[in-house]
Amino acid sequence: MKQTLPLKYRPKYLRDIIGQDVLVQTLKNSIKYDRIANAFLLTGSHGIGKTSTARIIAALLNCLNRADCEPCGKCRSCIEIFTSSHPDIMEIDAASNTGVDNIRTIIDNTSYLPNYASYRIYIIDEVHMLSISAFNALLKTLEEPPKNIIFILATTDLKKVPKTIVSRCQRFHLKRMRDDILTNHLKNICKKEEIIIEDDGLSLIIQSANGSVRDALILLEHITLYSIDKNIDLNIIREVLGLSDINDIEKMLHLIIQSDMSEVLILFEKLYSFGIDINSLFKEIADLLSVKIKELVIKKESTNLDILMRLWQAIFKGFNDLNIAPDLYVAAEMILIRMCCLAKMPSIDEILEKNPNTENDNIFDALKKIFPSGN
């Protein structure tokens, strides 16, 4: 069976880890000077390589033919680690093994020597899901670690991990991937896979991936499956990702600024019927808003800046509303209507211009004159 892109290009060496220079250099120095921590803590958002890094650390420490601070990738130990079949490398999902009994079983096993590896290694993913009693049991082992035992903990939610656990680990925060680094990574993969794709198309994939290497490769895989000839244009990417044409986004924002509520809702209904993803739509509007705001700031122009900033705040709040709304479509309509209402509100300068004698503490009175009750 042919491997998918995320599996095929999953890193197996330190040199494969992109955008995490501090982590790579620290691990190399740990091996070079034989200063190995008994516990590691890998933090960061999903899809940035925590589990892959944990396996690389395991391979690095247990490789039978390690050279130049890199696992060989070919010995029995390396092969078994990367196929999840090594008898001395245990991978535990804390999300489904949250109780203290699960941790006690692990701790009991730490008394046994490794079968043939240098270290018996326990990789605990989503460690923040452990119960308090499980954390307490784990803490005692971290305080007095058995010889040849190493824990590698990974989490997407560091604040839920007790500080007593964090303080006993060598901690690495894996950063979201920068757009330029992820762009070069995808370009290299496309070249190897003979995938023809426009730069603008790669930008859309990277925006949707939000700094996650795994998500970017999953999206690229999805798109290439849709377009079997591997010649991918911008329209294909927008269709697969559920994105609208940039002209529609610009038109939508223009209508919002003009406070044309009926036309905004008509356009939204049209885009929705075409299969637009609602969250993606608002993200694209937010992206366009941020570009326009930055342009005005750089040019030192204040025209419409108040309006655009109001819309930015409204759409930012709108993302929260979408997350809790029972009906996504209706919630989206209400957010768009709110934005239209905010767009026609006058700026503070306009209020003062129409009411030159208005003091700052009487601005609300000035607003009542501009928007009298019932209008």
URRA-V460708 format. One record per pair of residues at least 24 apart in sequence whose C-alpha atoms are under 10 Angstrom apart, sorted by the first residue. I is the first residue (numbers start at 1). J is the second residue. D is the distance in Angstrom with one decimal. If there is no record, write none. Layout:
<<I:J:D> <I:J:D>>
//
This chain:
<<4:217:8.9> <4:218:8.4> <4:221:7.0> <4:222:9.8> <5:189:8.7> <5:193:9.3> <5:214:9.1> <5:216:9.9> <5:217:6.1> <5:218:7.1> <5:219:9.6> <5:220:8.0> <5:221:6.1> <5:222:9.7> <6:213:8.5> <6:214:6.0> <6:215:8.4> <6:216:8.7> <6:217:5.4> <6:218:6.2> <6:219:9.6> <6:220:9.2> <6:221:8.0> <7:214:9.1> <7:217:9.2> <7:218:9.6> <8:217:9.9> <9:189:8.1> <9:214:9.4> <9:217:8.6> <10:49:8.5> <10:52:7.1> <10:53:9.8> <10:82:9.9> <10:213:9.5> <10:214:8.5> <10:217:9.8> <11:49:8.3> <11:52:6.5> <11:53:7.8> <11:55:9.3> <11:56:7.9> <11:82:10.0> <12:52:7.3> <12:53:8.2> <12:55:7.8> <12:56:5.8> <12:57:9.6> <12:59:8.5> <12:60:9.7> <12:70:9.4> <12:71:8.2> <12:72:9.4> <12:73:7.2> <12:78:9.0> <12:81:9.9> <12:82:7.7> <13:52:9.4> <13:53:8.7> <13:55:9.4> <13:56:6.1> <13:57:9.0> <13:59:8.7> <13:60:8.3> <13:69:9.5> <13:70:6.3> <13:71:6.5> <13:72:8.3> <13:73:7.8> <14:53:8.2> <14:56:7.0> <14:57:8.6> <14:60:8.7> <14:69:8.3> <14:70:6.5> <14:71:8.3> <15:69:10.0> <15:70:8.1> <16:53:9.9> <16:56:9.9> <17:48:9.7> <17:49:8.1> <17:52:9.0> <17:53:7.8> <17:56:9.5> <18:48:9.5> <18:49:9.4> <18:177:8.1> <18:178:9.8> <18:181:7.5> <18:182:8.4> <18:185:8.2> <18:213:9.4> <19:48:9.6> <19:174:8.6> <19:175:7.5> <19:176:8.4> <19:177:6.2> <19:178:7.4> <19:180:10.0> <19:181:6.7> <19:182:8.5> <20:48:9.7> <20:49:9.8> <20:172:9.3> <20:173:8.8> <20:174:6.5> <20:175:6.9> <20:176:9.2> <20:177:8.6> <21:174:9.7> <22:172:8.3> <22:173:9.3> <22:174:9.3> <23:53:9.4> <23:171:9.3> <23:172:6.4> <23:173:8.2> <23:174:7.9> <24:53:9.6> <24:172:10.0> <26:172:9.5> <27:57:8.0> <27:60:9.1> <27:69:8.3> <27:70:9.9> <28:60:9.4> <28:68:8.6> <28:69:5.6> <28:70:8.1> <29:69:8.3> <30:69:9.1> <31:60:8.2> <31:61:8.0> <31:68:9.3> <31:69:6.3> <31:70:9.2> <32:68:8.5> <32:69:6.8> <36:61:8.8> <36:150:9.2> <36:170:9.5> <37:150:7.7> <37:151:9.1> <37:152:9.8> <37:168:9.4> <37:169:7.5> <37:170:6.5> <38:121:9.5> <38:142:7.7> <38:143:9.8> <38:144:9.7> <38:145:6.8> <38:146:8.8> <38:147:8.7> <38:148:8.4> <38:149:6.8> <38:150:4.8> <38:151:6.5> <38:152:8.6> <38:168:8.7> <38:169:7.5> <38:170:8.3> <39:121:9.5> <39:122:9.4> <39:123:9.9> <39:142:7.3> <39:145:8.7> <39:149:8.7> <39:150:5.5> <39:151:4.6> <39:152:5.7> <39:153:7.6> <39:165:9.6> <39:166:9.5> <39:168:7.1> <39:169:4.8> <39:170:6.2> <39:171:8.7> <40:123:9.4> <40:150:8.0> <40:151:6.3> <40:152:4.7> <40:153:6.0> <40:154:8.3> <40:166:9.0> <40:168:8.5> <40:169:4.9> <40:170:4.7> <40:171:5.8> <40:172:7.7> <41:123:9.9> <41:124:9.6> <41:127:9.4> <41:151:8.4> <41:152:5.9> <41:153:4.7> <41:154:5.8> <41:155:7.8> <41:158:9.4> <41:165:9.1> <41:166:7.2> <41:167:9.7> <41:168:9.1> <41:169:5.7> <41:170:6.0> <41:171:4.6> <41:172:6.2> <41:173:8.3> <42:125:9.3> <42:126:9.9> <42:127:10.0> <42:152:7.5> <42:153:6.1> <42:154:4.6> <42:155:6.5> <42:156:8.7> <42:158:9.2> <42:169:9.3> <42:170:8.6> <42:171:6.0> <42:172:5.0> <42:173:6.0> <42:174:6.9> <43:126:9.4> <43:153:8.5> <43:154:5.8> <43:155:5.1> <43:156:5.8> <43:157:7.4> <43:158:6.5> <43:171:7.6> <43:172:6.3> <43:173:4.8> <43:174:6.0> <43:175:8.7> <44:154:8.4> <44:155:6.8> <44:156:5.2> <44:157:7.5> <44:158:8.0> <44:172:8.7> <44:173:5.8> <44:174:5.1> <44:175:6.4> <44:176:7.5> <45:155:8.1> <45:156:5.1> <45:157:8.0> <45:158:10.0> <45:173:9.4> <45:174:7.9> <45:175:7.9> <45:176:7.1> <45:210:10.0> <45:211:8.8> <45:212:7.9> <46:155:8.8> <46:156:6.4> <46:157:9.9> <46:174:9.9> <46:176:9.1> <46:211:9.3> <46:212:6.8> <46:213:9.2> <46:214:8.4> <46:215:8.8> <47:156:9.8> <47:176:8.9> <47:177:9.8> <47:209:9.1> <47:210:9.8> <47:211:8.3> <47:212:4.8> <47:213:5.9> <47:214:4.8> <47:215:6.3> <47:216:8.9> <47:217:9.9> <48:174:6.9> <48:175:7.4> <48:176:6.5> <48:177:7.2> <48:211:7.5> <48:212:5.1> <48:213:5.6> <48:214:6.6> <48:215:8.8> <49:174:7.7> <49:175:9.6> <49:176:9.8> <49:212:8.5> <49:213:7.6> <49:214:7.7> <50:125:8.6> <50:126:10.0> <50:152:9.8> <50:153:9.1> <50:154:6.3> <50:155:8.1> <50:156:9.1> <50:172:9.5> <50:173:9.3> <50:174:7.3> <51:91:9.4> <51:123:8.2> <51:124:9.2> <51:125:7.3> <51:126:9.9> <51:152:9.3> <51:153:9.2> <51:154:7.2> <51:155:9.7> <52:82:9.0> <53:152:9.7> <53:154:9.7> <53:174:9.6> <54:91:9.7> <54:121:9.6> <54:122:9.5> <54:123:6.9> <54:124:9.4> <54:125:9.4> <54:151:9.6> <54:152:6.4> <54:153:8.2> <54:154:8.1> <55:81:6.7> <55:82:6.9> <55:84:9.0> <55:89:8.8> <55:91:9.4> <55:121:9.6> <55:123:8.2> <55:152:9.2> <56:81:8.6> <56:82:8.5> <57:121:9.6> <57:152:8.6> <58:82:9.5> <58:88:9.6> <58:89:7.5> <58:117:9.9> <58:118:9.9> <58:119:8.3> <58:120:8.9> <58:121:6.8> <58:122:9.1> <58:123:8.9> <58:150:9.0> <58:151:9.8> <58:152:8.8> <59:89:9.5> <59:117:9.8> <61:117:8.6> <61:118:7.1> <61:119:7.1> <61:120:9.8> <61:121:9.4> <61:150:9.8> <62:88:9.4> <62:89:9.7> <62:116:9.1> <62:117:5.5> <62:118:5.5> <62:119:6.5> <62:120:8.9> <62:121:9.4> <63:117:8.0> <63:118:8.5> <64:116:9.9> <64:117:8.2> <64:118:9.0> <77:116:8.8> <77:117:7.3> <86:115:9.5> <86:116:9.8> <86:117:9.1> <86:120:9.8> <87:114:8.2> <87:115:7.0> <87:116:8.7> <87:117:8.8> <87:120:8.5> <87:121:9.7> <88:113:9.0> <88:114:5.8> <88:115:6.4> <88:116:7.8> <88:117:6.7> <88:118:9.1> <88:119:7.3> <88:120:4.7> <88:121:6.3> <88:122:8.3> <88:149:9.7> <89:114:9.2> <89:117:9.1> <89:119:8.5> <89:120:6.0> <89:121:4.9> <89:122:6.0> <89:123:7.5> <89:150:9.7> <90:120:8.1> <90:121:6.3> <90:122:4.8> <90:123:6.0> <90:124:8.3> <90:151:9.7> <91:121:8.5> <91:122:6.1> <91:123:4.7> <91:124:6.0> <91:125:7.5> <91:152:9.4> <92:122:7.4> <92:123:6.1> <92:124:4.8> <92:125:6.2> <92:126:9.0> <92:127:9.1> <92:153:9.7> <93:123:8.5> <93:124:5.9> <93:125:5.0> <93:126:6.5> <93:127:7.7> <93:129:9.0> <93:130:9.7> <93:154:9.8> <94:123:9.8> <94:124:6.2> <94:125:5.8> <94:126:5.5> <94:127:5.3> <94:128:7.6> <94:129:5.7> <94:130:5.9> <94:131:9.3> <94:153:9.8> <94:154:9.6> <94:155:9.7> <95:124:9.6> <95:125:7.8> <95:126:6.2> <95:127:7.6> <95:128:8.3> <95:129:5.4> <95:130:7.3> <96:126:9.6> <96:129:8.4> <96:130:9.1> <97:124:9.6> <97:127:9.6> <97:129:8.4> <97:130:7.4> <97:131:9.4> <97:134:9.7> <98:126:9.9> <98:127:8.5> <98:128:9.1> <98:129:6.1> <98:130:4.3> <98:131:5.7> <98:132:9.3> <98:133:9.5> <98:134:7.1> <98:135:9.4> <99:129:9.3> <99:130:6.5> <99:131:5.9> <99:132:8.7> <99:133:7.5> <99:134:5.8> <99:135:9.2> <100:130:8.0> <100:131:7.0> <100:132:8.3> <100:133:5.6> <100:134:3.9> <100:135:7.7> <100:136:8.5> <100:137:6.9> <100:138:8.7> <101:133:9.3> <101:134:7.6> <101:137:9.3> <102:130:9.6> <102:134:7.9> <103:130:8.9> <103:131:9.9> <103:133:9.3> <103:134:6.0> <103:135:8.3> <103:136:9.7> <103:137:6.9> <103:138:6.7> <104:134:7.9> <104:137:6.9> <104:138:8.0> <106:138:9.1> <107:137:8.3> <107:138:7.5> <107:140:9.5> <107:141:7.1> <107:146:9.7> <109:149:10.0> <110:141:9.0> <110:145:9.0> <110:146:6.9> <110:147:8.9> <110:148:8.8> <110:149:6.6> <110:150:9.3> <111:146:7.2> <111:147:8.9> <111:148:9.8> <111:149:8.9> <112:146:9.5> <112:147:9.9> <112:148:9.5> <112:149:9.3> <113:146:9.6> <113:147:8.6> <113:148:7.3> <113:149:8.4> <114:148:7.5> <114:149:8.4> <117:148:9.2> <118:148:6.7> <118:149:9.1> <119:147:8.4> <119:148:4.6> <119:149:5.6> <119:150:6.8> <120:147:9.3> <120:148:6.2> <120:149:5.0> <120:150:6.4> <120:151:8.7> <121:148:8.4> <121:149:5.9> <121:150:4.8> <121:151:5.8> <121:152:7.3> <122:149:7.9> <122:150:6.4> <122:151:4.9> <122:152:6.1> <122:153:8.1> <123:150:8.6> <123:151:6.1> <123:152:4.7> <123:153:5.9> <123:154:7.7> <124:151:7.6> <124:152:6.3> <124:153:4.9> <124:154:6.2> <124:155:8.7> <125:152:8.4> <125:153:6.1> <125:154:4.8> <125:155:6.3> <125:156:9.1> <126:153:7.7> <126:154:5.6> <126:155:4.4> <126:156:6.6> <126:157:8.0> <126:158:9.6> <126:161:9.8> <127:152:9.6> <127:153:6.1> <127:154:5.9> <127:155:5.6> <127:156:8.7> <127:157:8.8> <127:158:9.0> <127:160:8.9> <127:161:7.4> <128:153:9.1> <128:154:8.3> <128:155:6.1> <128:156:7.9> <128:157:6.4> <128:158:7.0> <128:159:8.2> <128:160:5.4> <128:161:5.1> <128:162:8.5> <129:155:8.7> <129:157:9.1> <129:160:8.0> <129:161:8.5> <130:160:9.3> <130:161:8.7> <132:161:9.5> <132:162:8.6> <135:161:8.4> <135:162:7.7> <135:164:9.3> <135:165:7.6> <136:162:9.3> <136:164:9.2> <136:165:8.8> <138:165:8.2> <139:164:7.3> <139:165:6.1> <139:166:9.8> <139:168:8.4> <140:165:9.6> <142:167:10.0> <142:168:6.6> <142:169:8.2> <143:168:7.2> <175:211:8.4> <175:212:9.5> <176:210:7.8> <176:211:4.7> <176:212:6.4> <176:213:8.5> <177:206:9.5> <177:209:9.6> <177:210:8.2> <177:211:4.5> <177:212:6.4> <177:213:7.0> <178:206:9.4> <178:210:9.3> <178:211:6.5> <178:212:9.4> <178:213:10.0> <179:203:8.2> <179:206:6.7> <179:207:8.2> <179:209:9.9> <179:210:8.8> <179:211:7.1> <180:206:9.5> <181:211:9.8> <181:213:10.0> <182:206:7.2> <182:209:9.8> <182:211:7.7> <182:212:8.7> <182:213:7.0> <182:216:8.3> <183:216:9.7> <185:213:8.9> <185:216:10.0> <185:217:9.9> <186:213:9.1> <186:216:8.1> <186:217:7.8> <186:220:8.5> <189:217:9.2> <189:220:9.9> <190:220:9.1> <190:230:9.3> <193:230:8.7> <194:229:9.9> <194:230:7.2> <194:231:8.9> <195:220:9.7> <195:224:7.9> <195:228:9.8> <195:229:8.5> <195:230:4.9> <195:231:6.3> <195:232:7.6> <196:224:9.8> <196:229:9.2> <196:230:6.0> <196:231:4.8> <196:232:6.0> <196:233:8.4> <197:224:9.9> <197:230:8.0> <197:231:6.4> <197:232:5.1> <197:233:6.3> <197:234:8.1> <197:237:9.4> <198:231:9.3> <198:232:7.4> <198:233:6.5> <198:234:7.0> <198:237:10.0> <199:233:9.8> <199:234:9.2> <200:233:9.1> <200:234:7.1> <200:237:9.8> <201:232:8.2> <201:233:7.0> <201:234:5.2> <201:235:8.7> <201:236:9.0> <201:237:6.4> <201:238:8.2> <202:234:9.0> <202:237:8.9> <204:234:8.7> <204:237:7.7> <204:238:7.9> <204:241:8.6> <204:243:8.9> <205:237:7.8> <205:238:9.2> <205:241:8.1> <207:283:9.5> <207:284:9.5> <207:287:9.7> <208:241:8.0> <208:243:9.7> <208:280:8.2> <208:283:9.3> <238:276:9.3> <239:274:9.2> <239:275:8.4> <239:276:8.4> <240:275:9.9> <240:276:9.9> <241:275:9.9> <241:276:8.6> <241:277:8.1> <241:280:8.6> <242:271:9.9> <242:272:9.7> <242:274:8.8> <242:275:6.3> <242:276:4.8> <242:277:5.2> <242:278:8.8> <242:279:9.8> <242:280:7.3> <242:281:8.6> <243:271:9.3> <243:274:9.8> <243:275:8.5> <243:276:5.7> <243:277:6.7> <243:278:9.1> <243:279:9.8> <243:280:6.4> <243:281:6.8> <243:283:9.9> <243:284:8.2> <244:271:7.1> <244:272:9.5> <244:274:8.6> <244:275:8.9> <244:276:6.3> <244:277:8.6> <244:280:8.6> <244:281:7.1> <244:284:8.6> <245:271:9.4> <245:276:9.9> <245:284:10.0> <246:284:8.4> <246:285:9.5> <246:288:9.2> <248:281:10.0> <248:285:9.9> <249:281:7.8> <249:282:9.2> <249:284:7.0> <249:285:6.2> <249:286:9.9> <249:287:10.0> <249:288:7.9> <250:284:9.5> <250:285:7.9> <250:288:7.6> <250:289:9.5> <252:281:10.0> <252:285:8.0> <252:336:9.6> <253:285:6.8> <253:286:9.5> <253:288:8.3> <253:289:8.0> <253:308:9.7> <253:311:9.5> <253:336:9.8> <253:339:9.7> <253:340:9.6> <255:340:8.2> <255:343:9.9> <256:311:8.8> <256:336:7.5> <256:337:8.3> <256:338:9.5> <256:339:6.6> <256:340:5.0> <256:341:8.6> <256:342:9.1> <256:343:6.8> <256:344:9.1> <257:304:8.9> <257:307:7.5> <257:308:8.1> <257:311:8.6> <257:339:8.2> <257:340:6.6> <257:341:9.3> <257:342:8.8> <257:343:5.3> <257:344:7.4> <258:340:7.4> <258:341:9.8> <258:343:7.2> <258:344:7.3> <259:336:9.7> <259:337:8.4> <259:338:9.7> <259:339:8.0> <259:340:4.4> <259:341:6.5> <259:342:8.3> <259:343:6.1> <259:344:6.1> <259:345:9.7> <260:337:9.1> <260:340:6.9> <260:341:9.4> <260:343:9.8> <260:344:9.7> <261:333:9.7> <261:336:7.8> <261:337:6.1> <261:338:9.4> <261:339:9.1> <261:340:6.2> <261:341:8.5> <262:337:9.0> <262:340:10.0> <264:333:9.0> <264:336:7.4> <264:337:8.2> <264:340:8.6> <265:332:9.6> <265:333:6.8> <265:334:9.7> <265:336:7.6> <265:337:8.2> <268:329:9.5> <268:332:8.9> <268:333:8.0> <268:336:8.9> <269:329:9.1> <269:333:9.2> <272:329:8.6> <278:322:8.8> <278:328:7.7> <278:329:7.7> <278:331:9.9> <278:332:7.3> <279:318:9.8> <279:319:7.6> <279:322:7.7> <279:323:9.3> <279:328:9.1> <279:332:8.9> <281:332:9.7> <282:315:7.2> <282:316:9.2> <282:318:8.4> <282:319:7.8> <282:322:9.9> <282:332:8.6> <282:335:9.6> <282:336:9.5> <283:315:8.7> <283:316:9.3> <283:319:8.6> <285:311:9.8> <285:312:9.1> <285:315:8.4> <286:311:8.7> <286:312:6.6> <286:313:9.7> <286:314:9.9> <286:315:6.8> <286:316:7.9> <287:312:9.5> <289:315:9.6> <304:343:9.3> <304:347:8.9> <305:347:9.4> <306:343:9.0> <306:345:9.7> <306:346:8.7> <306:347:6.3> <306:348:8.7> <306:349:9.6> <307:339:9.6> <307:342:7.4> <307:343:5.5> <307:344:8.0> <307:345:8.0> <307:346:8.3> <307:347:7.5> <308:339:9.9> <308:342:9.6> <308:343:7.8> <309:343:9.7> <310:339:8.0> <310:342:6.7> <310:343:7.3> <310:345:9.5> <310:347:9.8> <311:336:9.6> <311:338:8.9> <311:339:5.8> <311:340:8.5> <311:341:9.7> <311:342:6.9> <311:343:6.9> <312:339:9.0> <313:339:9.3> <314:338:7.5> <314:339:6.3> <314:342:8.2> <315:339:7.6> <345:370:9.7> <345:371:9.3> <346:370:8.9>>
//
